[in-house]
Each structure stands twice: as structure tokens, then as C-alpha cells.
Amino acid sequence: MIPGETVVISPETMAVVDVRGRNQRGVAAQVKEVLADGRIIIDKHGEDRIISTAIKDIKPGDNVRLDQSYSLALERLANDSNSYKIDKVPQVPWDSIGGLEGTISQIRDAIELPMLHSKVFSKFPNKKPVKGVLLCGPPGCGKTLLGKSVAYNLALTKKQRDGGELNGYFMYISGPELLNKWVGEGERQTRGLFAAARETASRENYPVVMFFDEPEAVLRKRGSGVSTDATDSLVSQFLAEMDGLRPLDDVYMLFATNREDILDPAILRPGRIDRKIYVPRPDEEGAVKIFSIHLRDMPLSPQRGLIARVRNPLNDYASFAAAEVFQKPRPILRVYFNDGTQGTLDYKHIFSGASAVSIVGRASDYAIKRGINGDVAEIRKEDLTRAVDEEYLENRALTNLVTPDDVRMAAGSKFDQITDMQPAHIKRGMN
């Protein structure tokens, strides 16, 4: 006989006289924690309950089937937290990210240095490993890419320090995925995610990066009139889980958002999120580096003449593409000031790393079509010019891409004197 089987007992002797097998019915629950003696903690209608289990090698985050009395775990069903876990960290070294050297330096100082120089940091009892980092800034500027690079370079740092294999874990969690119409389901998923992260880090002894994309979907300011009872409850659960992480758990939390203004202040306080790092739009020099990365393996048409032969063609093409963006006027908004003058917010003010990827993709399409038609399939400079023009024309009406920082960059010292803004392709006064 095994635990969970139904048996027939003699009323006279109380001995088992027959085994009828397992009852396949039961109640599903998720394991929150495994105790040292093998018992487990589950959530029963919002309350923790300690029960026994007949399951071997049970782990936090496992979904299990319980008997009707909630006293014994009979069967492992699944571990839905595995859908968020990538066993091998994505290979994104720092040098694969262009134009964000200052941002990368801040991240490395906050996360990598304490791991690489733990003996030095141990002399300062007030210096604890960073628990959470908020990456904020305009969309398309590389926040998700930075999160993947943090996971890879943490694993690389650990290998340099301790030796062994390069390994680590990257858990991608999209904020909207935690929203659920069933009461308590989002909180259950949140508990499972944190439990899986803690258990994985302690079992594997490798760093785990929990990357929360669009956290503003579920971690809005409580009582703001925008949040709901469901999101308020999720914020409280999130706070409890964040406080449950010890500094030495090897679990690192990264949050990526372009709406940090609507996050709950309790999430943002030091001790939960210890660093707020702004990820800016690239300038022209940064754009050259980004274009160099994305044009690196592309077939580039050789330039004619002696000067072209001595130049680095990759750098030449990258510089040309950046100049097309930053040195030609392509207006997005007209900005009007209280002294009667006006300024212009150009495409360069909303340019991002994602824009560079799209521009190179368009230029590649033109080269591919020529190759299909029997010409040489190579990117030409006129392809980049055409790609920038088309990217601009498609996005010039999307004024919601413009952030206050973009307007401040365009207006300069006259930012406080702005009286009105209008899309550049619409004449003032027109509906």
C-alpha cells in the first residue's frame, strides 16, 4: 500500500482486508515552502497550512493534488513557474549593447562588483548586495536587452570568481500575465515565482535574475483611482515576497518600465528597489555604435575610390546611417513658446535602438529584393537613406512616442516657456 490509496477495513479487527486503489479526485494547491522534515506549506483559501506529502523530491512552486481533507499531498501535477525560467542564460555580453556605456557602468557597479569583490565589500557592514534595480526610460531603448545582459554577465562573473561552468537563470515575467479574473490567482502565481527563484538559486548555487517587464500593469499606486482591488492585493503580495528575499539569496530583481510615475511608492523605496537607473535615448555617437552592431554581419556594398578603400566600411556605413538620423531635419512636433517663437522636435529626438534595428531591417529588405531580381544582394548607402525616410514617415504621426524628456531636450532652456505643441505635419489651427 502507498499513501493516498483507498482501503477496506474489517469492522471487527480494524485490519485492512482489501485495497481499492487511488481515488483520482482531490483538490489542487501550490507548494509555498518545503520544511526540513519533509512536510510542505500550502495555501488554503488565503491561509497557510502545513500538511504531509507522499510525493518524492517535491519543490516550491509545484502544483499538487491533495486529498479531500487537505491533509495529504498525493500527486505532483506540474510546476507552472517553469514557464518563466530559462535554464541557460541568454548570451548577451555587454559589448553587444551600443550607446549605453554610462548605464552599463551603473548596473555593473550595483550588481557585479559586490559579487566579484565580496571580500572588500564584507569590510563594510552597511553595504549589502542590491536586491532590486529599476530600469526606466523611453520605449525601445534596450531595457529588456540590458536585463538579459545582466543575467549573462552575472553568470560570467560567478565563473570568474568561483570557476566551474558558465550557468545562471533568467526569469522573464510580463506584468499583464499576472492579472487574472479569478480572485487570488495572481497572488498565487506571484508566490510561486518567488518560491521557484529562491529554490533554484539555493539548489543550483547560481544567480537568478527575475526580470519584470511592464510592472506598472499590476504594481500601480494603491488608492489612486486607477488601480483596482485586484491590483492592490497584488501589490501587497509583491511587497511581502520582496521583503522575504534575503540579501544573500542570489536572486536579483530587475524592473523595466517607461511609466515609473505610476508605480506604487512602496515598491520604489530603498531596500526593495535600491537603484533607479535611467536608460536614455542614444545621441549621434551612440547611434553609430548601435548601427555598427546591427550592420556588423551584413553584406555592405564596397565604396568606390581610394578613400573608400582605406576606410573601415562598417564604421563608414554606421556613421552614414547615424548622420542621416541626426543631421537632417525630419520634424515631428512644432513647439510654441510664450515669446511668439517656435522650435521643432525632430525624429532624432525620438530615435531609439529599436529604430536602428528597424532601419537596418528595411535596408536589408531593399538589398534582398535586388538579389532576387538578379542584382548584387548588398546594402547600399541609398538603402539606409530610404529606410530612415520611411521609418520617419511611418512614425511622424505617432506623437505618443514623445516623452517629456524628449520635449525638454528639444526645447532646451525654454522648456518652461512652452505654450503649445502641434504635430508638424498638421498646420496650426487645423482639426
N, C-alpha and C positions, 0 to 999 in steps of 0.2 A: 504494500500500500504506500501511496505517496500523499503528501498534504494536498487537500482540496478534493479528494475523491469521496463519493457518496457510498456509505456502507449500511448494511442491515445488521442490527444488534439484537441479540436474543434478550427478551424481557426478563427471563429468569436469571441468566448468568451474566448479562451485560457483555457477552463476548461477541466479537464480530463474526457473523456467520456467512456474509456474502459481501462482495464488492460490486457495486453497480456502475463504476466509472465516474468520470468527471462531469459535473454539471457545467455546461458551456455558458450559462447565464452569469451575470455579475454586474459590477459597477466599475467604470473606468475612472482612473485617477492618475495624477502625475507625481513622481517621486521628487520631493523637495530636497531631502538630505538622507544619507545613509549613516547610521550610527556605528560606533566602534564594535558593538556586539552583534551587528548584522541586521538589527531592526531598522525600519525605514520611517521617515516622516512624510505624510501625505497631507493634502489639503482637503478637508471635508466641509463644504459649504462655508468657506472662509475661515475655518479654524484648523489649526494643525492637529494631526492625530498620529500617534506612534503605534505602528502595528508590526506584526511578524510577517515574514515572507518565505515562500517556498521556491523562490527564484534565485539561481546562482548568478554571481557577478552582476548584480543589479547596480545601476548607476543613477546619479541625479539626472533628471530630465527624462528618464524612461517613463513611458506610459504603460500602466499595468492594469490587469483585470483583478478586481477584488471580489471576495465572496459577498453575499447579500448583507452580512452583518458588519461589514467594514473592519474585519478583524484579521484578515489574512490576504496577502497578495499572491495570486495563483499563477499568473501568466504575464510575460512581457509582451506588449503589443507592438510598440515602436518607440523610437526616440526622435520626436519631431524637431528637436533642436539641431539634429544633424544636417537639416536642410540649410542651415545658416553657416555651416562650418566647411572651410576649405582645408583639407588636410595638409596640402603643400602650399606655402605662402606664394603668392604671385611674384614672379621675378621682375621687380621694378626697382632697379638701383637708382640712387639719387641722380646720377648723370644722365638718366633717361628723361629727366624733367628739366625743361628750359625756362629761363626767365624768372625763376622763383628762388634765387640763391639766398636772399635775405630771409625768406620764410623758412626755407630748409634749415638754415643755420639756427633759427629759433627752436624749431622742432627737435633738432639733434641735441641742442643744449639741454632741453627739457626732458627728453626721454632717453637718448642713447648714453649721454655722459654718466648719469648715475649707475648704469649697468656696466659700462666699460671701466669706470674708475671707482668702484664701490668702496675700496679701502680708504680713498681720500674722502669720499662723502661720509663714511662712517665716523669720521672725526667731528662731524658737525651734527649733533643730535636733532637740530631743528630742520635739517634738510632730509626730507622724505621723498621717495620716488613719486613722480607726478602720477596722479590717479586718472585724471581726465583732461583732455585738450579739446577746445572748441576751435574749429576752422571755419571762419566766416568770411564773406566777401561775395562779389558778383557771381552769377552762374557762369559755368563754362571755363573757370579759371584754374581748374586742376585740383579741387579739394578731394575728390574721390581717388584720383591718382596719387595724391600725397598720402592718403590713408593706406593704400596698398604698399607704397614705398616704405612707410613706417614699419609695417609688418615684416617686409622682406629684410630691411636693414637692422631691425631688432634681432631677427634670427641670425643675421650675419655677424652682428656684434657679439651675440652669445657664443657663436662658434669661435670667434677670435679670442674670446676670454677663456672659454672652457674647453675648446677643442670639440671633437666629435663631428656629427653631421650637421648640415645646414637645414634646420627644420623649425617650423613655427606654425601658428594658426591664425587665420584671418576670418572673422565672423562678420558678414555683411548683413545689417538689419535695416530694412527700409521702414521708416516711421509709419506710413499708412498701413503696412502689413500687420501692425499690432492692433489696429482698430477692428473691432468685431461686434456684430449686433448682439451677441449673447453676453449677458451680464457676467463679468468675472473672467471671460475668456482671454482678453488682452492681458490682464494681470497674471493669469496662469502662464501664458506664453513668456511674459517678462521674467517670471520666476525661473522658468525652465531655461531660458537663455543664460541668465547669470549663473545658475547652478551648473550648466554644462561648461561654461567658460572656466569657472573655478575648478571643477573636477578635472577638466582637460589639462589645465595648467599644472595642477598638483600631480596628476598621474604621469604626464609626459615630461614634465620639467622643462617645458618650452614656453616662450612668451605667447600669449593670446591677445590679439588686438580685436576689440569689439568696435566695429565701425557703424555708427548710427547715421544714416542718410535721411535728410528731411525730418529731423526730430520735432520740428515745430508742428507737425501734423498731430502729435499726441502729447507734447510737453508744453502746451500753451499756458499762458498766465492763468492761474486759477482765479475765478471770480471776476474775470474781465468782461463777461458778457458774450465773449466769443467762444470760450470753452464750454464744455458740457459736463454733466455729472460723470459720464463715462471717462472723459479725458482727465477730469480732476482726480478720479480714482487711480488712473494710470500714472499720473504724476506722483501721487503718494507712494504707489508701489515702486516706482523707479527710484525715488529718494531712499526708500528702505533698502533696496538692493545695492545702490551705490554706497550707502553707509556700511553695508555688510562686507564690502571688499576691503581686505587688509592691504597695507602698502606693499607687502612682500608676496602678494598672491600671483605676481607675474601676469596680471590681467590689466590691460591698458584700454581705456575708453576714449574714442575719438568721435566727435560730433561734427557734422558738416552741414552748414545752413547758410542761406542768404537772407534769412529773416530772424536774426538773433534778437531783434527788438521785441518779438512776441513770445520768446521762451520764458518759462516761469523763473523768477529771480532765485528761487531756492535751488534750482538746478545749477545756476551760474556761479554760486558762491564758492570761494576758495575752500578746498577740502573735498569738493565734488568735481568741479572743473577748475583746475589750478592754473591753466594758461588759456588765454584767449588770443589767437593768432590770426591776423588779417591776411587773407590771400588776395593780393591786388591784381588788377589788370596789368598786362605787360606793357612796358614802354617800347620804343623802337629797338633798342639794344636787346631787350628780352625777346621781342618778336623775331629778330634774326636768329637767336638761339633755338627758338621753338621751330621755326621753319627749317633750320639745319637738321633738327632731329627727324622731322617728318619727310624731308626730301632726301635723307641720307641714302636710302636704298633704291631711290627712283632712277630710271634712265633719263639723264639730262642731255639735251641736245648740245653738242660742242659748239662753242662760240668761235666765230671767225676772227682771224687777225693775230698778230704777235702778242698783244696784251692779253688776249683771252687764253693763249697757250701757257702763259706763266702764272696765271691766276689759279686759285683754288676754285674750280667750277661750283662746288657745293656752296661755299661761302658766298660766291658771286650771286648765285640764284637766290639764296636765303636773304641776302642784303637787298636784292632787287624786289623780292616779294614784300619785305618789310617797308621799303620805301614807297611801294605802291599804296600801302595802307596808310602810312603816316605822313607822307609828303604831298598827297593830292587831296584837294578839298572834296569831301563827299558828305554834305550836310544831312543831319538827322533832325535836329531841333533848332529853331530860331529862339534866341533868348533875349528878352527885352528888359531894359533897365530903367530906373526911375528918372534918369537924366535924359531920356529920349534916345539914347544909343542902343545898339543891339549887337549881340555876338552870335556865334554859331557853335553848336555841339556837333562834331563831325563823327564819321564812322570810326575813326581811330580812338575816340573816347569810349566806345563800347566794344572794341576789339578784345578777343579773348583767345585762349589756347584752343578752345573748341572751334572758333572761327578759322584759325590756321589749319586745323585738321580738315574742315570743310573746303577751304580754298584749295589745298593740295589735292583733295579728292576730286574736285571739279576739274582742275588742270589735268589730272590723270585720265579723267573721262575723255577729254578732248584728244589726248595722245592715243588712247586706246582706239577711238573711232578712226583716227588716221591710220593706225596699224591694221585695222580690219579692212580698210579701203585700199590697202597695198602700200601705204606710205610708211615711213620710219616711225615706230611707236616710241617716241621720246617727248618729254616735256620741254616746251619752249617758253621763252620769257613772255611771249604774247599770250600764251595759255594762262600764265599767272595773272597778267593784267586783266584778261577777260574774266577769270574766276573771281578776282576781287570785285570787279564791277557787278557781276551777277549776285555775288554774296551781299553786296551793299544794297542793290535794288530790291532784293527779297526781304531785307531786314529794316529798310528805312522807315517803314510804316509801323514797325513793332516798337513803339516808344516805351512800352512797359519793360523793355530790356534796360532802360536807362535808370540808374540808381542816383540817389542824392550825391554820392561821391563823384559820379561821372559829371554831374552838373557843376559841382564845386571845382572840378579840375578844369572845365571849360570856361567858367566864369572868372576864376582866379580871385583877386581881391574884391571884385564887385559882386560876389555871391549874395551878400546881404541886401543888395540893391535890386534884385530881380523882381519884376512886377508881373511878368507873364512869360509863358513858353508855348510855342506852337510847332506842330510838325513842319519840317522845312519844305515838304512837297505840297503843302497846302497854303495858299495865300492867306494872310491875316484877315480875319473878318468873314471868311467863307465858312459855311457849315459842312 
